[in-house]
Each structure stands twice: as C-alpha cells, then as structure tokens.
Amino acid sequence: MTLGTHRAPLDGYDTPPTPPAANDPQQHLRQGAPSLPQPLGPHDCDLLRRSVAVVEPQAEELAVYFYAILFVRYPEVRSLFPENMDVQRDRLLRALLRIVDLVDSPEHLAQFCARLGRDHRKFGAVTAHYGAVGECLLETLARFAGPAWTPEIALAWQRAYGIASETMILAADDDTRLRPAVWNAQIVGHRHLGNALAEVTVATDPAYPYRAGQYVSMETPWRPRVWRHYSPANAPRSDSTLTFHVRHVAGGHVSHALVYRARIGDMLRLGPPEGDMVLSAPSGRDLLLAAGGTGLAPIRALIEQIANDPHRLQGRHVNLFVGARTGNELYGLDEMLRLSQRHHWLTVRAAVSHEHIPGAEGSLPDVIAASGAGAHTEAYLSGPPGMVAAARQVLLRSGLPPAQIHHDPLGVPVLDAPLDPGHPEKEEDNRI
C-alpha cells in the first residue's frame, strides 16, 4: 500500500469502466488533481514535521510494527501484498516523508495523493482499506513517537491522513470510470537477443492506451503481487501489441522469469501507463536522445514515432547516443545505425565505458559533454539512474534549461515523479 493497499488478485479489473470519448486516451491523466478540502495550517504542518523527525530514526522498526498490526487486525489485506515484505517496508516511510514535505503545498499534495490513489487500483485497494490503514498508522506513530506524541499532534495527523486518503479515494473512483485497473496481456512473441536479454511482445484486450516514451508496471504469474517497470520499445501500433526488452539482472526474479521462463501464450498483467518522457510540441530545437542499456527501449519508441510522422520534426535533427559498459552490451545499435541510413535527420553515436573500442570509447555522459549540446537542444535520457543523473548534470552545465531535459523518475516512480512535468523537483514497484 501507499497509505492504502497493494495489488489486486490475478483475476480481473475493478468495475468495468467506460472509456473516455476523447481522441487522447490519456487526457484524464493531465487533468487537475482533486481539490483538497481544508488545507492544513502552518502550525499543523510544523507539528507533522516535528513528529516525523522523532520517528524517522526508527523507520525500519516502525514499518515492521505497522504491517504486523495491520495484518493481525485486518488479515484480509495480507493477500494484497507480496510474500516478501522487505522492500515494501521502506516505502511506507518514504510516502509519509513525501506527504509531510508537501503538506504546506495543497496543490502538489493533491497531485501526489491523486497519483497514489490511481496507482493503488491495480493493487486491489478499495475504500474500506483506507480506514484500516489510518487506524494502524496513527497507532504506530504514537507508539514510536513516545512522549513526543501529544493530543495536538494526533489531531494534526488525523487531519493530514483524512486529506490524503480522501484525495486518493476520489482519484481512484474517478479513474474507475475512465479505464481498467489493469490490462490482461498475452505473450504473442518471445525471442532471446543474447547477453541475458529477451524481446517480449504482448497483445492486450482491450487496447492499451499509451504514448511513446512512457513506461508500464507489469505483474507476472511467477511472482504475483510483485510489479516491475518496463518501457515499451515501440510507438503505439494498430494491432494493440507492445514489445518490451527485458534483461535478466542478478537476483531479479521477475526479469529471470520473463527472459528464461516465459513462453508464448503466458498471461501477464499491465498497470496504467506512466511517465512524462514523451515528445513535446515542435519547438525548433534539435533533439538529443541518450540511452544506456535497456534504456534504449523508450528511446527507440520515440524514434519510431518520429519515423512514422517525420513532419513533426519541422527541420530539427535527432542525435542519438547509445551507451554500454562493453561492446557486447550495445544491443540495438545496428538497428539504429540502419535507421540513420534511411533517415537523414538521425545521427547515431556509441559510447563504451569499460572496453577499448576505437571511436566509441568513453562513458555516455562524457561523450554527450564532448558533443557540444547547448540551450538549443531538447534532451531525453533513459537508462541506469547513475547514468541519467550524470548526463543530466552534463547538460545543465552546458547551459540546457532543466525544463528541456526529460527522463523518468530515478527512484520509485509513484513516489519520486516530478509533480510538474518538465520541472524536476529536488531531487520498482509503487506500493507502500
């Protein structure tokens, strides 16, 4: 949960929604968040922050205790969470910290809680769960705050949780009328690409509404209630199929199953599309696309979108940088080079950081820095968090405004995504 609950059972949706009539299937994602009823005053905000400062050093014990009493008192919610709770416990405090951080910014708090509410539909969260969570949460905070917990602080937390949960519930109810909580997806194609990498193609019913550059949360039958994020490697297709590039990572049970165990005919589930790393309106600026490892997937989708509609370039050039540790890990480079031969607007350059390859040696951020990108560029970055963060700093130092640098959140998406797309704030699964 995220002050709510986790994932839904494997068998279907919430109440079947009525699809929006608008041409843009995600129009509702860009609408304003529900209005907050009565924003907290400065004194209440101060009380919340002081109490969190007291319990934060006990975060691990606090989370263990919270989930223990939640599951004992309300055993029906246990099935909504994964079997292994180790990663999950960390997210409770992270969500609380984000809420407390935003508590004196009603508009941003509403956006954040609305996002949580919509996201929690796929976990199976329903209105009744919010009361159970609130009860156990406040009791847990009181226990770990000790003498610092006063009736005044308790009242401030009741108000804050009431605002957060009401916003989440309203957003989830609104989302139910617009789209499913999940999409059933059948694997229709599976092939190994080498280097522990597989190309997995799925077909959904109903059609999956997303935009090139977005990412998707995915649940597999081999790890129920565990969701991981993957980006489609293609722009939307008329046959409603999506292709994902999945690399097995050490200790990654979901990625291992998708690469080595999945077969055609297996069923997966997809949560709603997320992310704002989509092509902006034509601005006259050239595009800089940088991909590290399987971060090439959403970048490839953006390039495919441009190739399908080259008029949107309006004379702009696309510079693609593909990076990896070794030459063997540069998957997809040959395809990108072939595309550049067919499309004069695309230039491709490789960067290999841990192997000597003439003409391609160096880390991706270093190669970007040497390219001379400036304020005339719109940049899209995808790959390991460290690479994205380093590339972002290189571009900022080169004079590129933050609003012209686009990338996915570097942490847990639903917790760390910027509330104002294109204006990142201070900087695998979304539940709490």
PyMOL commands that set and color helices and strands:
alter all, ss='L'
color gray80, all
select helices_A, chain A and resi 27-30+42-73+75-80+86-102+106-123+127-148+151-176+253-261+293-308+310-313+327-329+333-342+364-371+385-397+402-404+413-416
alter helices_A, ss='H'
color red, helices_A
select strands_A, chain A and resi 183-194+197-204+216-219+227-230+241-247+267-270+286-292+318-324+346-352+377-382+405-407
alter strands_A, ss='S'
color yellow, strands_A
deselect
rebuild
show_as cartoon
